[in-house]
């Protein structure tokens, strides 16, 4: 079982850049004044931004791999500036395909912010 783990904090500037690239300009992600008045109290990461960090880790491990499938749930928010742990655990391997459990947790309290699975095809 391969485990890939990487700790990283995402900055508000990265939320803003991801919004510009994706077109997802929801104020919960990009407007600190708006977000301060929500139940979250501050901006929260785009879920797919979290997954792109995981995808980057997979690409380092398996250059040229392509996505076959993915599932994700976002049970808790991830905030700008907090350290997150990005983890991939290999769950299956057959021929040129690999399956991984995907998980992102907040380092400070262990809360899961992304939980899912992905399957890749190797080149």
C-alpha positions in Angstrom: 0.0 0.0 0.0 1.7 3.1 -1.2 1.1 6.2 0.9 1.9 9.7 -0.4 1.7 12.5 2.2 2.3 16.2 1.8 1.6 19.1 4.2 0.8 22.4 2.6 -1.1 25.6 3.4 -3.1 27.2 0.7 -3.2 31.0 0.6 -6.0 33.3 -0.3 -4.1 34.3 -3.4 -4.3 30.7 -4.5 -8.1 30.7 -3.9 -8.3 33.8 -6.0 -6.2 32.4 -8.9 -8.2 29.2 -8.9 -11.4 31.2 -9.1 -10.0 33.2 -12.1 -9.0 30.0 -13.9 -12.2 28.0 -13.1 -14.7 30.8 -13.2 -16.0 29.8 -9.7 -16.1 33.2 -8.2 -18.5 32.3 -5.3 -17.8 34.9 -2.7 -17.4 32.2 0.0 -14.0 31.5 -1.7 -12.8 35.0 -2.8 -14.5 37.7 -0.6 -13.1 37.8 2.9 -15.7 40.5 4.0 -18.6 38.4 2.7 -17.2 35.2 4.1 -16.8 36.8 7.6 -20.5 37.1 7.8 -21.2 33.4 7.0 -21.3 30.4 9.3 -17.7 29.7 8.2 -16.4 33.1 9.4 -13.7 33.3 6.6 -13.0 32.1 3.1 -13.0 28.4 2.3 -11.2 26.6 -0.4 -12.8 25.3 -3.6 -13.1 21.6 -3.3 -11.5 21.1 -6.7 -8.5 23.2 -5.7 -7.9 20.6 -3.0 -8.1 17.8 -5.5 -5.7 19.5 -7.9 -3.0 19.4 -5.2 -3.7 15.6 -4.8 -3.6 15.3 -8.6 -0.2 17.0 -8.7 1.1 14.5 -6.2 -0.2 11.6 -8.3 1.5 13.1 -11.4 4.8 13.3 -9.5 4.4 9.6 -8.6 3.1 8.5 -12.0 4.0 11.1 -14.7 1.6 11.0 -17.7 -1.1 9.1 -15.8 -4.7 10.0 -16.8 -7.8 10.2 -14.6 -10.3 7.3 -15.1 -12.7 8.1 -12.3 -13.0 10.0 -9.0 -15.4 10.4 -6.2 -15.1 13.1 -3.5 -17.0 14.4 -0.5 -16.2 17.6 1.4 -17.4 17.1 5.0 -15.6 20.1 6.5 -14.2 23.4 5.2 -10.6 24.1 4.5 -9.6 27.7 5.2 -6.9 29.9 3.7 -3.7 29.8 5.6 -4.2 26.6 7.5 -1.9 23.7 7.1 -3.5 20.7 5.4 -2.3 17.1 5.0 -2.8 15.7 1.5 -2.7 11.9 1.4 -3.0 9.2 -1.2 -3.1 5.5 -0.2 -3.0 2.9 -3.0 -6.0 0.5 -2.6 -5.7 -1.6 -5.8 -3.4 -2.3 -8.6 -4.1 -4.2 -11.8 -2.1 -4.0 -15.0 -1.8 -0.4 -15.9 -4.5 0.9 -13.5 -4.1 2.1 -9.9 -6.8 3.0 -7.4 -6.1 5.4 -4.5 -8.0 6.6 -1.4 -7.8 10.4 -1.4 -7.9 12.4 1.8 -7.2 15.9 2.9 -7.2 16.7 6.6 -6.6 19.9 8.7 -3.4 19.3 10.6 -4.5 21.4 13.6 -7.6 19.3 14.5 -7.5 16.3 12.1 -10.9 17.2 10.5 -11.3 15.6 7.1 -11.9 18.2 4.4 -11.8 15.9 1.4 -12.5 12.2 1.4 -12.7 10.1 -1.8 -11.3 7.7 -4.3 -9.5 8.0 -7.6 -8.6 5.5 -10.3 -5.8 6.3 -12.8 -4.4 4.7 -15.9 -0.7 4.6 -16.3 0.8 5.5 -19.7 
